[in-house]
Amino acid sequence: MGFNISKKYNDADPRKLLDWQVAEIAEETMPTVEEWQDKLGLKKDEIIPMGKLCRLDFMKVIDRLKDRPDGKYIEVTAITPTPLGEGKTTTSMGLMQGMGKRGINAGGCIRQPSGGPTMNVKGTAAGGGKALLIPMTEFSLGLTGDINDIMNAHNLAMVALTSRMQHERNYDDAELAKRKLKRLDIDSTNIEMGWIMDFCAQALRNIVIGLGGKMDGFTMASKFGIAVSSELMAILSIVRDLKDLRERLGKIVVAYDKKGKPVTTTDLEVAGAMTAWMRNTINPTLMMTTEYQPCLVHAGPFANIAVGQSSIIGDRIGLKMFDYHVTESGFAADIGFEKFWNVKCRLSGLTPHVSVLTTTIRASKMHGGGPTVAPGRPIPDEYTKENLPLLEKGLANMTHLIGVIRKSGINPVVCINAFHTDTKDEIAMVRKIAEQAGARVALSEHWLKGGDGALELADVVMDACKEKPNFKFLYPLEMPLRQRVEMVAKEVYGADGVSWTPDAEAKAKRFEADPALKNFNTMMVKTHLSLTHDPTKKGVPKGWILPVRDVLIFGGAGFLCPMTGAISLMPGTGSDPAYRRVDVDVNTGKVTGLF
């Protein structure tokens, strides 16, 4: 049995309320940590209380449940979105709530939001309307501290690097030996890492550090990235336990010496301290939907510049705790789903049953040639009035991505994430074309009606879970890096081929020749706003080549990351950021304005 939902929440109309106001109503009667412990059958020592929230002690929970059969594994992805997003998290929340309405033991795991988008134009990624994750303020503003711990651990590695470079410059070999330091001879022009912070700060993309005297550090060019682009966040999303975390943190390549040899965190003797900072991050946070379905939150790597998945740890626990476990991949299916399919599933050994492709009529019209959609600007009339020719042309993007999912052998379900402006004929057209492409289809009104609006979606997904998937990877790990990239470009993005800059190709050849890297996964870096590297190209472009300009190495995560297009590891803050509307009620202490 589920928890009781208040009449006040049932009567709430998300068309008249902001998301934080809907969340506030749901939070008035949300279950306590103790009630969740009882409902989920958790032992007292498996819960780590943290105010309104709690962490789950991963090692204890997974050990107790190790012999329990896994539930059904459901992934949520989307068509190529508008800059406003098409509601993957809203769909994830609605699906869990719809299953809850059917009396199903359902839950999920999603990513932790970054402070950068939360305070910028994208918002907190908690879902929306009546398909929200709560408590929303805690979710949006730091949660239980994982990103802060990752920032400290990451920046500690940079402290170790830069201080070591200063000492090696200032002291001869004899003096270094007295201080029990081995000369690493780091090349200041070949530094792999930079600093991180969890905001979108374009002014810090390229910096110079160490200005001043010889005791003020080593003068050199440096950089900042956003925290969730850190290799440490990618590592958290893929580790299996604390031992795995410690081993991977010790393999991170921080820089190269003057002979081109990698300098790692182990060489800098900092990996142990980094693990100490991150020791608690392996424990997922337990949260809930506005209709009190359990949902874990764990890890938060971006999808266009990182792996874009919640954690393997979260999925392992969820599959033991829930009969149906929902996980979400970042951005569209060409990026997030591809990485779920070929990286996360390979590392986890878990076999998914269903992939839900979140689809909106708004985004499909954009792909058909509709006018530009931009945050903070009015939606053009083309998106709020019936236009079947525009829609039909744009649905090519959806059918292309259905085809991508089918290549994996996972069963596709198209969720039509309903907007109140969608017409019956438009919905019928999406349904018909999706079915012709080989997908099951469900219309869902979870934003407006919560679980009651997601019953069709829940039923269709559960029906699809009855069909055994024929799961297969796109490529074997034995395939060389450049061939893998070409296969992803052609089979997933629809490119005619790949071009490499001379530097990128030289790196790729060097990596391919290194036996230690043969089992590294391929982590594509690409815009989320197009199937191509160019965010202005919508629909399903034809006759194009994917350019690769660099290849990054994540030694601890075990990733080789081909960089395409103009992707920055540090996003910028727009002219109308969300922080202009966020405030605190000084009488109650409640945060207002989050979305």
ChimeraX attribute file (.defattr): number of C-alpha atoms within 10 A of each C-alpha:
attribute: neighborCount
match mode: 1-to-1
recipient: residues
	/A:1	9
	/A:2	13
	/A:3	14
	/A:4	11
	/A:5	14
	/A:6	14
	/A:7	8
	/A:8	12
	/A:9	19
	/A:10	14
	/A:11	8
	/A:12	18
	/A:13	15
	/A:14	18
	/A:15	12
	/A:16	10
	/A:17	12
	/A:18	17
	/A:19	22
	/A:20	22
	/A:21	19
	/A:22	24
	/A:23	26
	/A:24	21
	/A:25	16
	/A:26	26
	/A:27	19
	/A:28	12
	/A:29	15
	/A:30	22
	/A:31	15
	/A:32	11
	/A:33	20
	/A:34	13
	/A:35	12
	/A:36	19
	/A:37	15
	/A:38	11
	/A:39	14
	/A:40	12
	/A:41	10
	/A:42	16
	/A:43	13
	/A:44	11
	/A:45	10
	/A:46	18
	/A:47	23
	/A:48	16
	/A:49	15
	/A:50	12
	/A:51	9
	/A:52	12
	/A:53	20
	/A:54	23
	/A:55	23
	/A:56	22
	/A:57	18
	/A:58	21
	/A:59	16
	/A:60	14
	/A:61	18
	/A:62	19
	/A:63	10
	/A:64	13
	/A:65	14
	/A:66	13
	/A:67	9
	/A:68	11
	/A:69	11
	/A:70	20
	/A:71	18
	/A:72	21
	/A:73	22
	/A:74	25
	/A:75	22
	/A:76	27
	/A:77	33
	/A:78	31
	/A:79	31
	/A:80	30
	/A:81	24
	/A:82	21
	/A:83	16
	/A:84	14
	/A:85	19
	/A:86	23
	/A:87	24
	/A:88	27
	/A:89	26
	/A:90	24
	/A:91	33
	/A:92	31
	/A:93	34
	/A:94	37
	/A:95	32
	/A:96	33
	/A:97	32
	/A:98	27
	/A:99	25
	/A:100	23
	/A:101	21
	/A:102	15
	/A:103	11
	/A:104	18
	/A:105	20
	/A:106	25
	/A:107	28
	/A:108	32
	/A:109	31
	/A:110	27
	/A:111	25
	/A:112	27
	/A:113	26
	/A:114	27
	/A:115	21
	/A:116	25
	/A:117	21
	/A:118	23
	/A:119	24
	/A:120	21
	/A:121	21
	/A:122	16
	/A:123	21
	/A:124	24
	/A:125	24
	/A:126	31
	/A:127	24
	/A:128	26
	/A:129	27
	/A:130	31
	/A:131	34
	/A:132	30
	/A:133	29
	/A:134	26
	/A:135	23
	/A:136	29
	/A:137	21
	/A:138	15
	/A:139	21
	/A:140	22
	/A:141	18
	/A:142	16
	/A:143	21
	/A:144	22
	/A:145	13
	/A:146	25
	/A:147	25
	/A:148	18
	/A:149	20
	/A:150	25
	/A:151	24
	/A:152	17
	/A:153	23
	/A:154	26
	/A:155	19
	/A:156	19
	/A:157	25
	/A:158	21
	/A:159	16
	/A:160	15
	/A:161	24
	/A:162	20
	/A:163	16
	/A:164	21
	/A:165	20
	/A:166	17
	/A:167	19
	/A:168	20
	/A:169	14
	/A:170	13
	/A:171	13
	/A:172	11
	/A:173	12
	/A:174	11
	/A:175	13
	/A:176	15
	/A:177	12
	/A:178	9
	/A:179	11
	/A:180	9
	/A:181	16
	/A:182	15
	/A:183	16
	/A:184	17
	/A:185	16
	/A:186	23
	/A:187	16
	/A:188	18
	/A:189	13
	/A:190	14
	/A:191	20
	/A:192	17
	/A:193	22
	/A:194	20
	/A:195	20
	/A:196	24
	/A:197	25
	/A:198	21
	/A:199	21
	/A:200	25
	/A:201	16
	/A:202	16
	/A:203	12
	/A:204	18
	/A:205	20
	/A:206	13
	/A:207	12
	/A:208	12
	/A:209	14
	/A:210	16
	/A:211	12
	/A:212	10
	/A:213	9
	/A:214	13
	/A:215	12
	/A:216	12
	/A:217	19
	/A:218	24
	/A:219	17
	/A:220	14
	/A:221	14
	/A:222	19
	/A:223	18
	/A:224	20
	/A:225	24
	/A:226	27
	/A:227	29
	/A:228	31
	/A:229	25
	/A:230	24
	/A:231	26
	/A:232	27
	/A:233	26
	/A:234	26
	/A:235	25
	/A:236	29
	/A:237	25
	/A:238	25
	/A:239	21
	/A:240	20
	/A:241	15
	/A:242	19
	/A:243	10
	/A:244	14
	/A:245	22
	/A:246	20
	/A:247	17
	/A:248	22
	/A:249	28
	/A:250	21
	/A:251	20
	/A:252	27
	/A:253	22
	/A:254	25
	/A:255	23
	/A:256	20
	/A:257	16
	/A:258	14
	/A:259	9
	/A:260	11
	/A:261	14
	/A:262	21
	/A:263	22
	/A:264	22
	/A:265	25
	/A:266	17
	/A:267	17
	/A:268	19
	/A:269	15
	/A:270	20
	/A:271	24
	/A:272	16
	/A:273	15
	/A:274	24
	/A:275	22
	/A:276	12
	/A:277	19
	/A:278	26
	/A:279	15
	/A:280	17
	/A:281	23
	/A:282	25
	/A:283	25
	/A:284	25
	/A:285	27
	/A:286	22
	/A:287	26
	/A:288	25
	/A:289	29
	/A:290	30
	/A:291	30
	/A:292	24
	/A:293	23
	/A:294	26
	/A:295	27
	/A:296	26
	/A:297	25
	/A:298	29
	/A:299	32
	/A:300	27
	/A:301	30
	/A:302	26
	/A:303	25
	/A:304	24
	/A:305	24
	/A:306	26
	/A:307	33
	/A:308	28
	/A:309	30
	/A:310	31
	/A:311	30
	/A:312	25
	/A:313	24
	/A:314	30
	/A:315	23
	/A:316	20
	/A:317	24
	/A:318	27
	/A:319	25
	/A:320	21
	/A:321	25
	/A:322	20
	/A:323	16
	/A:324	23
	/A:325	27
	/A:326	28
	/A:327	28
	/A:328	26
	/A:329	28
	/A:330	28
	/A:331	26
	/A:332	28
	/A:333	32
	/A:334	28
	/A:335	31
	/A:336	25
	/A:337	31
	/A:338	25
	/A:339	24
	/A:340	24
	/A:341	23
	/A:342	21
	/A:343	20
	/A:344	22
	/A:345	17
	/A:346	16
	/A:347	14
	/A:348	16
	/A:349	9
	/A:350	15
	/A:351	17
	/A:352	25
	/A:353	24
	/A:354	27
	/A:355	30
	/A:356	32
	/A:357	28
	/A:358	27
	/A:359	27
	/A:360	27
	/A:361	29
	/A:362	24
	/A:363	27
	/A:364	28
	/A:365	23
	/A:366	24
	/A:367	27
	/A:368	20
	/A:369	14
	/A:370	19
	/A:371	14
	/A:372	12
	/A:373	17
	/A:374	13
	/A:375	15
	/A:376	11
	/A:377	8
	/A:378	8
	/A:379	14
	/A:380	13
	/A:381	11
	/A:382	15
	/A:383	21
	/A:384	15
	/A:385	11
	/A:386	17
	/A:387	16
	/A:388	16
	/A:389	11
	/A:390	19
	/A:391	25
	/A:392	18
	/A:393	16
	/A:394	24
	/A:395	26
	/A:396	19
	/A:397	23
	/A:398	28
	/A:399	22
	/A:400	21
	/A:401	26
	/A:402	26
	/A:403	17
	/A:404	22
	/A:405	26
	/A:406	19
	/A:407	17
	/A:408	21
	/A:409	18
	/A:410	26
	/A:411	27
	/A:412	28
	/A:413	25
	/A:414	31
	/A:415	32
	/A:416	23
	/A:417	27
	/A:418	21
	/A:419	15
	/A:420	9
	/A:421	13
	/A:422	17
	/A:423	17
	/A:424	9
	/A:425	12
	/A:426	18
	/A:427	17
	/A:428	12
	/A:429	17
	/A:430	26
	/A:431	20
	/A:432	13
	/A:433	17
	/A:434	23
	/A:435	16
	/A:436	11
	/A:437	17
	/A:438	16
	/A:439	24
	/A:440	20
	/A:441	23
	/A:442	21
	/A:443	21
	/A:444	27
	/A:445	25
	/A:446	28
	/A:447	25
	/A:448	22
	/A:449	18
	/A:450	30
	/A:451	28
	/A:452	18
	/A:453	23
	/A:454	29
	/A:455	25
	/A:456	20
	/A:457	30
	/A:458	24
	/A:459	16
	/A:460	17
	/A:461	27
	/A:462	18
	/A:463	12
	/A:464	21
	/A:465	20
	/A:466	12
	/A:467	12
	/A:468	13
	/A:469	17
	/A:470	14
	/A:471	17
	/A:472	15
	/A:473	15
	/A:474	17
	/A:475	14
	/A:476	11
	/A:477	16
	/A:478	10
	/A:479	13
	/A:480	18
	/A:481	22
	/A:482	17
	/A:483	12
	/A:484	18
	/A:485	22
	/A:486	19
	/A:487	18
	/A:488	22
	/A:489	22
	/A:490	16
	/A:491	16
	/A:492	22
	/A:493	25
	/A:494	22
	/A:495	22
	/A:496	14
	/A:497	16
	/A:498	19
	/A:499	15
	/A:500	17
	/A:501	12
	/A:502	12
	/A:503	13
	/A:504	19
	/A:505	17
	/A:506	14
	/A:507	17
	/A:508	21
	/A:509	14
	/A:510	11
	/A:511	19
	/A:512	16
	/A:513	12
	/A:514	9
	/A:515	8
	/A:516	11
	/A:517	17
	/A:518	16
	/A:519	15
	/A:520	21
	/A:521	22
	/A:522	23
	/A:523	27
	/A:524	26
	/A:525	26
	/A:526	27
	/A:527	24
	/A:528	25
	/A:529	21
	/A:530	25
	/A:531	29
	/A:532	27
	/A:533	24
	/A:534	16
	/A:535	15
	/A:536	12
	/A:537	13
	/A:538	23
	/A:539	25
	/A:540	22
	/A:541	15
	/A:542	11
	/A:543	8
	/A:544	13
	/A:545	17
	/A:546	23
	/A:547	19
	/A:548	23
	/A:549	17
	/A:550	20
	/A:551	22
	/A:552	16
	/A:553	22
	/A:554	25
	/A:555	22
	/A:556	23
	/A:557	24
	/A:558	23
	/A:559	24
	/A:560	21
	/A:561	23
	/A:562	25
	/A:563	22
	/A:564	22
	/A:565	17
	/A:566	12
	/A:567	14
	/A:568	18
	/A:569	22
	/A:570	26
	/A:571	17
	/A:572	18
	/A:573	18
	/A:574	12
	/A:575	9
	/A:576	12
	/A:577	19
	/A:578	21
	/A:579	14
	/A:580	10
	/A:581	12
	/A:582	13
	/A:583	13
	/A:584	11
	/A:585	9
	/A:586	8
	/A:587	6
	/A:588	7
	/A:589	9
	/A:590	11
	/A:591	17
	/A:592	17
	/A:593	16
	/A:594	22
	/A:595	25
